[in-house]
Amino acid sequence: MIDHLQEQKVSYFSHWCKAIKISAALFIHAFLPNILSDYASRHICDGTDVRAYEYSKDENGNYII
């Protein structure tokens, strides 16, 4: 757990706050798809447009980039 925080150079509390905000946005988006449609992507990917990637599935049916 601590390795992840050190790699991201964030404290436990700031990581928790960011995760809670993104989780709340995704929860709202699940019920109202037109609301906060790219909020999580913008905050997680740091400006990388994930829609620019082609997605395919691995042998277990999970999406991979």
Helices and strands as residue ranges (DSSP letters): H 2-8, H 12-31, H 39-44, G 50-52, E 56-57, E 63-64
